[in-house]
Amino acid sequence: MQLNHIFKEGKSKDAPVLLLLHGTGGTEQDLLPVAQMIDSDASVLSVRGNVSENGMPRFFKRLREGVFDEEDLIERTEELNSFLSEAAKAYGFDRNKVIAVGYSNGANIAGSLLFHYENSLNAALLFHPMVPRRGIQLPDQDGVPVFIGAGENDPICPAQETVDLKELLEGANANVTDHWEQMGHRLTESEVKAGASWYLENVKQ
C-alpha cells in the first residue's frame, strides 16, 4: 500500500472506519483527536497525503491558492480509492463502512471521491471543503449522508463554495447538512461537536 497511514481497529470488527484526511501541511496524527470526538468506538484509518508542496504534505497538487491541478486531483483520487480497497483487505474491515473525515485539503480529496466514484464512501464529514471539480456529471450518491462545516468569513474557502458543493452533492442524491461558523478557516471544537451530533443522528447505527 503506497500511502503512509495509521490503522487502529475499533471496538469490534464490524465498527465503522473513520478515514482521516488532514489539511495542507498536516500529518496522519492531526485528526486523531477529532476521530475520538466523533466516534471513539470506530476503527481509524488516518492517511498522509503523498504530494509535497514546499515540504508540506498535501493530497493533490494545486496551481495556486484555490486553483486545483485537476489532472493530479483525478489521479490522486483514483489512488486513494484503490488504497481504501487494499486497506480493507489488509486490515479486514468492511469497505462499505468507510466514513471520510477531512479538513481543508483533506476535505477536498474526500469530496473528490464522492464526485468520481459511486459507493466510495458510506458517509463524509467535510470541514471547510471547496468544490473539487466543476462541469462534470457526478455518480449517484443515493442517500449518502454528508456534513459540511463552513466559515461564513473563511478567507480560503469562500462561502459560495459551500453553497455550490451542497447543491452539486444534493443533485447527485446525497443527503447534505451544512453547519456555519464565524471563525474563518479554523476547525473549531464547536464545529467538530456539531459534526459529532450529526454523525450520531445520521450515520451511527
MODARA-V297225 format. One record per run of one state. SS is the DSSP state (helix for helix, strand for strand, loop for the rest). FROM is the first residue (numbers start at 0). TO is the last residue. Records with the same first field share a line. If there is no record, write none. Layout:
SS = FROM-TO + FROM-TO
This chain:
loop = 0-3 + 8-15 + 21-30 + 38-41 + 47-49 + 53-54 + 58-60 + 64-65 + 68-68 + 91-93 + 103-103 + 116-121 + 127-143 + 151-157 + 171-173 + 181-187 + 202-204
strand = 4-7 + 16-20 + 42-46 + 50-52 + 55-57 + 61-63 + 66-67 + 97-102 + 122-126 + 144-150 + 174-180
helix = 31-37 + 69-90 + 94-96 + 104-115 + 158-170 + 188-201
